[in-house]
Amino acid sequence: MPRASSHTSAPTKPYDGPPPPSSQGDIKPNMIDHKPDIKTTHSPSKTRRDYSDRKPWTHEELIQLFEYDSKSGSSMGMRAWGNAVEGKTANQSYQTWKQTLSPWIKKAIAAKGGKAGRSGSSV
């Protein structure tokens, strides 16, 4: 059988905090939660790079890149692309080959279709 409580006190809460306000009139200005005024600032290491000095590829550079790939082959490592075009990084050369020149050459060959090798005379 449960033991009867010897004293009759109000039930206790797990914490002793201030009682909640019963109406809007009980709220004092210092009790309202305010969000801090945070201004977003970028750390120097996470700022955007200045790409204003980038130059588009010239047709001479694209030809030089094509000739370099023709001599060296596409299966060369990433470091080898650094020697492809003067003034361009290995990554720039590789990405230009992979995303621009190689697909364009493949499309040009596919567009040619069965026309390649025909002499033009039909029998």
PyMOL commands that set and color helices and strands:
alter all, ss='L'
color gray80, all
select helices_A, chain A and resi 24-26+29-31+44-46+59-72+78-83+90-115
alter helices_A, ss='H'
color red, helices_A
deselect
rebuild
show_as cartoon
